[in-house]
Amino acid sequence: MERGWPRADCIATLAALAANTRQITLGVIPLSTPLRHPLLLAHQLATIDVLSPGRLLVSPSIGKGGPEGQREFANCGVPFAERGARLSEMLQVMKRLWTEPSVTFHGRFYQLDDATIFPKPINRPIPQYIATGRDERALTRAGRYGDGWITTVSDVTEFTTDLQKVQAAALKAGRPIGDLASTGLYATFHLDHDGEAARADAPEHIRAYFGAHRRGETNDFFGSPSEIGQRLQAFVDEGLTMLIVRFVEQDAPKQVELLREALSFTRSKTATSDS
């Protein structure tokens, strides 16, 4: 519902993709979860998981901030200041709806009595990789309720600090760290065999990509495949398991091949320790 960068509804788009693909995993990041009711959202996502079949993951978040976010929440009748607390309840409710025959839940925001959804998803539960900023409450929420954690932090020191906080929250909640199956980085990439050329060309591609949706900064990875590979290796060494990639150049196939080359310069933490 944003004016500067309007997009189609993500739930409807996921359903269309589920019907027209056969192998790829489907997801949306970030899913502005508190804009929706957990019972209806859980039902929609379960249906898409069945349609896929079983190829869905979701990345719940508190939703957009700033004036556009405030306008969205006001138009949906959801108090902007309640986003985080609502998300915490929703994560619990949706997981239970996907795994239990019926759910009774009496929270601060949501009241369910003998609530059911059918069909149940193939994934029980559908993985919820919680997307956060650096807010302490958000990191705690990811550790307490998430099946994984996704960040936009592109500094490896900050990434390590935040991941440790997520893991500490999981342990405090009585969950093994292994319950956080994936740790993802959502970032903007622009690659060229000439690293300096990649960094010089990136701003123009960013302006063309975002258009009126102006951004002061992006969590960027601009450079040659070897440079990007070495930079990513530092994240892998600290626990990164998944990339969510945004290319700003229109020639996506070219960028995919360059990123594959960059990934060839990385090794998993396990492979590194075993070698």
N, C-alpha and C positions, 0 to 999 in steps of 0.2 A: 504493500500500500504506500510505498515511498514515492514521492514525486520525482526526485532527482534521478532515480534509477529503477523505474517500475519493472516488476517481474511477474510472471505467471505464478499461480498458487503452487507451492511445492508439493503438497499432498496429491493434488490432481496430476501433476507432472510425474510423480513417482508411479502412480497407477498406470499411466500411459507407458512409461518405460518398462514396468513389470510385464506388460502385455506384449511388448515389442522387442524384448531382449531374451537371451537364453543363458548367458553365462556370467556376465559381470555382476559384481556386488553393487547394490543400489543404496544411496543414502542422500541426506541433505545436511549441510553444515552452514551456519548453525540453525537448528530448528527452534524458532521462537515459541517455545512450549507454553508459557503462561498466557499467551493470547487465546488459548484454546481450553476447552473443558477436558479433563483427563479421561473421562469415560468415552466420549466421542472420539478423541484422538487415539486412544488405545484401540478402539474398534477399527478405525480407519487403517492404522498401521498394521494391525493383525491381518486385516483383509489383504493389504498389499503384500505382506509376507507370504501369505498363501498363494496369491497370484504369481509371485516371482519365480518359482517357489523357494522360500527360505533364503533369499538373497538380500534381505534388507538389514541394514543397521541404521541407527539414528543417533544424532548428536544433539541432545537437548541443551538449550542454553536459556538464560534469562531474557534474551531478545535484545533488540536494538536500543541503544542509549541515545542521548541527545534530544534535540527538539523533534526530530522525525519519530523517534521511538516514543516520546511522550504523546505525540499526536495519535500514533497507532493504538497505544494502550487506552487512551481516552475514548477513541472511537469504538473500541471493543468493550468498553465498560469495565476495564480492569485497572485498578489503581497502580500507577507506575511504581510506587515505593514498595509494593508487595511482591514484586517479580520474583525475588530470590526465595522468599518463604513459600510462595505458591509452588515454585519449581521443586522444592524439597518434598512437598506433599505429593506432587504429581509423579515424581520418580518412583515413589513407593506404591502409589495406587496403580500405575500402569503395569509395573512388574507383577503385582499380585493378580491383576486382571488377566494377564497373559499366562499365568501358571496355576491359578486356583479356579475351582468350579464356580464359586461365587465369592463376592467380596463385600464385607461390611467395614466401613472406615468412617471414623468421626474425627475429623481434623479441624483446624482453625478455619480453613477455607472450603473444604469439600466434605460433603456428607453423603455417604453411600450406604444403602441398606439392601443386602442380597442382590448386588449388582452383578450382572453376567454379560459376557460378550461371546459371540460365536460368529464365524469360526475362530477357534484358538489358533494362534500363529504356529508355524512349523518350528520356529525357534522359540523355545520356552525357557527363558524369556528372549525377546528380541534384544540384541546387544544395545546398551545405552552408553555411548562414549560421550561423556559430558564435556561440553566446550566451555572454557572459562577464560577470563582475563586473569589478572594477578591478585584480585581481591581475596583476602584470607578466607572469607566466608564461602566463596565459590570453590576454592581449592579444598576446603573441608568437605563441602557437599560432594565433590567429585570422588574423594576418597571414601566417603561414607556410603554412597549409593551407586557409584558408577561401575560399569563393566570395563571401562577404559576412560582415558582422559585425553582431551585434545586442547592444544594451546596454540596461540599465535606468536609466542615469544621466540624471537630469532637470535637472541643472545644466549650462548650455551651456558654461561654462568647462571643467568636468571632461570633458564630452563631447569637446570639441575636443582636449584634452590626450590623452585615450585614443585617439581616432581617429588622431592623429599617431603614436602609438606602434604602433598596428596597421599603419599604412602604412609606417613605418620597418622593421618586422619583415618585411613583404612584400618591400621593396627589398633588405634584407639577405639574404633567401632567394633572390634573383635573380628575383623575380616583379615584373611591372609593376603599379603601383597599380590599373590598369584591371581586373586580375583580380578585385579586390574589387568586384563589380558593384553590390552594395547595402549600404547602411549603415542599419540599422533601430533604432528606439527602441520599446521595449515599456513602455507606461505606462498608468496608470489615469486615466480621464477622467470628469468630471462637469460638465456645462454647463447654464447657464441664461441667458436674456437679461439677467437681473439677476446680475451677477458675485458680489456679496456674498451673495445667496441661494444660489448654487451652492456657495460655500465654507462657508456655514453648514449646508447640508443634507448635504454630502458625508460627514461622519463617521457620520451615522445610516445612510446607504446602505452605507457600508463595513462597519459592524457587521452589517447584515442580509445582505450579500453573503457575507462570510467566515464568519459564524457562529462556531463553536468554533475555527475556524482563525484564531486571533488574530494580528494583525500590529501591531507598534509603529508602523510608518510605511509609507506607500506612495509610490512614485515618481509623484506626482500632478500632474494638470493640471486644476485646478478654476477655473472662471470663466465669463465671457461669451464668446460666439464671437469677438468682436473681440480680447479679451484673450488668448485661447488662440491665435488666429491670429498675433498679433504675437509671442507667445512662441515658437511653432513656427518662425516665420520666421528667428529667430536660429539655430536648429538647421539649417534648410535652408541658410542662408548658409555654415555651417561644413561642409556635406557630407551632411546627412541626406537619404536618398532614400525611406525606407519607414517607415510607422507600424504597430505592432501594438497594437491598442487594446483595453483592457478597460473596459467600462462597468459601474459598480456599481449604477446605477438599473435597475429591472425594465423600465421603458418604453424598450426598446432602439430602436425606430423613432424615437421623439422624440429620443433622444441622437444617432442617426445623422444626422438632419437638422440638428441644431445643430452637429455636427462638420463636416458639409459646408459649413455657413455659415462656420465658423471657417477651413476650408481655403481658402475664397474670398478670404480676406485675405492668403494667402501666394502667393508667386511662386517659381518655381524659380530656382536660382542662375544658370543660363544665361539665362533670360528677363530677370532683373534686370540682368545685365551687357550684354545686347543692347539694352536699352531706352534 
